[in-house]
């Protein structure tokens, strides 16, 4: 089953005896990972639809591989009203919860996988 990285990490931390292994593929476990969700604060908009339109345009023009495809798929996957609560929650968890400590402290085998474009992250 594929879960969001934060959700999977929190569930794994709460029920470690039910998890055989954890693989985190470029998901938010440190504050600097939240460069996309931080846009809810950095680029406020008058309406949810206005934020989404501008967000998709900013993401589409990023140099990282895959962001164009990610941006193109967003309208079909995420409702305009969902961005603010999701991004705010992600920022709160990544900034306040000890996610990296949770991940490195798991008793099961674990891996954090990232590509060359994210090698600058902690």
Secondary structure, 3 states (H helix, E strand, C coil): CCCCHHHHHHHHHHCHHHCCEEEEECCCCCHHHCCCCCHHHHCCCCCHHHHHHHHHHHHHCCCCCCHHHHHHHHHHHCCCCHHHHHHHHHHHHHHHCCHHHHHHCCCCEEEEECCHHHCCCC
